[in-house]
Amino acid sequence: MDSTTFDYAIIGAGAAGLNLALHMIEDPFFKDKKIALFDKDSKKENDKTWCFWEKGQGHWDHLVARQWRNATVTGTDGKEHTFNISPYSYKMIHALDFYDHARDKINQAPNVTWILSEVEDVRLQDTITVQASKEYRIHDHVFDSRISPGFYSDQSSVKLLQHFKGWVIETPTGIFDDSTFVMMDFNWRWKDTTSFIYILPHAKNKALVEFTLFSPSLIEDENYETMIKGYLSDVLKLENYTITTTEKGVIPMSDYAFHKDNSHQLTKIGTAGSWVKPSSGYSFKNAGKMSLQIIANIKKGMLPSKGLIRKKFRFYDAIFLDVLYNRNELGPKLFTIMYCKNSIQKIFSFLNEETNFLEDLGIMNSFPKAPFNKALVRKLYHRAFS
Ligand SMILES: Cc1cc2nc3c(=O)[nH]c(=O)nc-3n(C[C@H](O)[C@H](O)[C@H](O)COP(=O)(O)OP(=O)(O)OC[C@H]3O[C@@H](n4cnc5c(N)ncnc54)[C@H](O)[C@@H]3O)c2cc1C
């Protein structure tokens, strides 16, 4: 094979592409397969921090910068609820540590080539062509983390945004409980929206304090900062602190079927492949799970995307998103119920799509019925008449 011919192409060296590439490198099955990994970016910036819950030891533990065993949710009842999340831990990885680790592994893998180039087009005919700085021929399969333009033009899906801005601050004295992270503090929210404060204490005198909204549209940049500043002064009574880093992001929370372009030649991965949990915005842990499933499918000679999407959970997510979209002001109450009327371990397992139908029913029963029934009717009506 020449330098423009590969067995597999992975487009995007992000959470999904790198999880897949690293798991392929670790599996002897791919030893003799040539893999091209394309990214337009050199991935030398710490552009985000990934957190996820996990039971016991995990595959990326050597990259985990911090982990917590306790969480708090301050609900619409005004109370701070503290949970021991054991046997789960909530783990945090700096994206740059993950990119650096991946770069090292890929440099040592003779069969994987990291190509710094924007992919402009993928043509799927008898042969697969990836058009980047050069034209590349791919024998077997393309894994693509570019979001399809169809997502932006689609009118039939619910498109909520998880948008946030956070500051990593340092304080002169230790004021944070570094054994406990704040999952959601609903006492500090933007009027009539699903919004909350999220805190990851890195140390007693250092924490990420983030203001997050799950809502249909963005707010002005200065408003996130007003909310963080207000929380620091009014709730934490902090006037003296230094901002060391800023994090900002937007994650689509949508029931759009990103995965509908999957075929025997191409699999959409990551956000572009419906790997982000629509109702929570989490996807890093899922990227590992999905990558292993793809590898198992390839080894069995099956369609790489077989079994990646669980219809039952997509349906639950679609209903929940519909409620949040149409009754955004209800979100704080619904999340309070979710975390405070159910065991947090059960909720983590539900969000990981590992619960059975009876367990799902138990969780659903804890919610008020009316908004969900209305959302169900809206969905059925939409399906029947559009
Ligand atoms: C700031 C932020 C914080 C987040 N925190 C968490 C978290 O704590 N936990 C969690 O589970 N999820 C989190 N998420 C959500 C989700 O896990 C991430 O967005 C995750 O990075 C998605 O993985 P991905 O591979 O789909 O996309 P990305 O990681 O964004 O990777 C996509 C890659 O594709 C490349 N690319 C795109 N187009 C092209 C092209 N045409 N040619 C070549 N390369 C291209 C990009 O340069 C990029 O490197 C966060 C998201 C953001 C934005």
The ligand as a Tripos MOL2 file, in Angstrom:
@<TRIPOS>MOLECULE
LIG
   53    58     1     0     0
SMALL
NO_CHARGES

@<TRIPOS>ATOM
      1 C1        -16.1320   22.4030   26.6920 C.3       1 LIG1
      2 C2        -16.7590   21.0240   26.6780 C.ar      1 LIG1
      3 C3        -16.7270   20.2530   27.8330 C.ar      1 LIG1
      4 C4        -17.2990   18.9710   27.8310 C.ar      1 LIG1
      5 N1        -17.2560   18.2330   28.9790 N.ar      1 LIG1
      6 C5        -17.7280   16.9690   28.9640 C.ar      1 LIG1
      7 C6        -17.6220   16.1630   30.1130 C.ar      1 LIG1
      8 O1        -17.1900   16.6240   31.1760 O.2       1 LIG1
      9 N2        -18.0290   14.8680   30.0280 N.ar      1 LIG1
     10 C7        -18.5290   14.3380   28.8730 C.ar      1 LIG1
     11 O2        -18.8380   13.1410   28.8380 O.2       1 LIG1
     12 N3        -18.7040   15.1000   27.7970 N.ar      1 LIG1
     13 C8        -18.3110   16.4020   27.8010 C.ar      1 LIG1
     14 N4        -18.4480   17.1650   26.6820 N.ar      1 LIG1
     15 C9        -19.2430   16.6310   25.5510 C.3       1 LIG1
     16 C10       -18.4710   15.6650   24.6410 C.3       1 LIG1
     17 O3        -17.9330   14.6090   25.3880 O.3       1 LIG1
     18 C11       -17.3420   16.3380   23.9200 C.3       1 LIG1
     19 O4        -17.8500   17.3410   23.1000 O.3       1 LIG1
     20 C12       -16.5300   15.3430   23.1070 C.3       1 LIG1
     21 O5        -15.3100   15.9600   22.8210 O.3       1 LIG1
     22 C13       -17.2300   14.9140   21.8190 C.3       1 LIG1
     23 O6        -16.3870   14.0410   21.1340 O.3       1 LIG1
     24 P1        -16.2430   14.0650   19.5540 P.3       1 LIG1
     25 O7        -15.1130   13.1720   19.2100 O.co2     1 LIG1
     26 O8        -17.5490   13.8500   18.9200 O.co2     1 LIG1
     27 O9        -15.8780   15.5860   19.2070 O.3       1 LIG1
     28 P2        -14.5270   16.3520   19.4500 P.3       1 LIG1
     29 O10       -13.8580   15.8900   20.6760 O.co2     1 LIG1
     30 O11       -14.8840   17.7900   19.3250 O.co2     1 LIG1
     31 O12       -13.6140   15.9170   18.2310 O.3       1 LIG1
     32 C14       -13.9640   16.1570   16.8910 C.3       1 LIG1
     33 C15       -12.6620   16.3500   16.1390 C.3       1 LIG1
     34 O13       -12.9310   16.3730   14.7450 O.3       1 LIG1
     35 C16       -12.1180   17.3450   14.1390 C.3       1 LIG1
     36 N5        -12.7290   17.7340   12.8850 N.ar      1 LIG1
     37 C17       -13.9590   18.2710   12.7060 C.ar      1 LIG1
     38 N6        -14.1950   18.4780   11.3970 N.ar      1 LIG1
     39 C18       -13.0960   18.0390   10.7410 C.ar      1 LIG1
     40 C19       -12.7450   17.9650    9.3720 C.ar      1 LIG1
     41 N7        -13.5670   18.3840    8.3930 N.pl3     1 LIG1
     42 N8        -11.5380   17.4670    9.0400 N.ar      1 LIG1
     43 C20       -10.6620   17.0290   10.0040 C.ar      1 LIG1
     44 N9        -10.9630   17.0720   11.3210 N.ar      1 LIG1
     45 C21       -12.1600   17.5680   11.6690 C.ar      1 LIG1
     46 C22       -12.0380   18.4700   15.1680 C.3       1 LIG1
     47 O14       -10.8970   19.2840   14.9740 O.3       1 LIG1
     48 C23       -11.9740   17.6730   16.4770 C.3       1 LIG1
     49 O15       -10.6630   17.4330   16.8870 O.3       1 LIG1
     50 C24       -17.9090   18.4530   26.6600 C.ar      1 LIG1
     51 C25       -17.9610   19.2590   25.5210 C.ar      1 LIG1
     52 C26       -17.4140   20.5290   25.5240 C.ar      1 LIG1
     53 C27       -17.4960   21.3660   24.2680 C.3       1 LIG1
@<TRIPOS>BOND
     1     1     2 1
     2     2     3 ar
     3     2    52 ar
     4     3     4 ar
     5     4     5 ar
     6     4    50 ar
     7     5     6 ar
     8     6     7 ar
     9     6    13 1
    10     7     8 2
    11     7     9 ar
    12     9    10 ar
    13    10    11 2
    14    10    12 ar
    15    12    13 ar
    16    13    14 ar
    17    14    15 1
    18    14    50 ar
    19    15    16 1
    20    16    17 1
    21    16    18 1
    22    18    19 1
    23    18    20 1
    24    20    21 1
    25    20    22 1
    26    22    23 1
    27    23    24 1
    28    24    25 2
    29    24    26 1
    30    24    27 1
    31    27    28 1
    32    28    29 2
    33    28    30 1
    34    28    31 1
    35    31    32 1
    36    32    33 1
    37    33    34 1
    38    33    48 1
    39    34    35 1
    40    35    36 1
    41    35    46 1
    42    36    37 ar
    43    36    45 ar
    44    37    38 ar
    45    38    39 ar
    46    39    40 ar
    47    39    45 ar
    48    40    41 1
    49    40    42 ar
    50    42    43 ar
    51    43    44 ar
    52    44    45 ar
    53    46    47 1
    54    46    48 1
    55    48    49 1
    56    50    51 ar
    57    51    52 ar
    58    52    53 1
@<TRIPOS>SUBSTRUCTURE
     1 LIG1         1 GROUP 0 **** ****
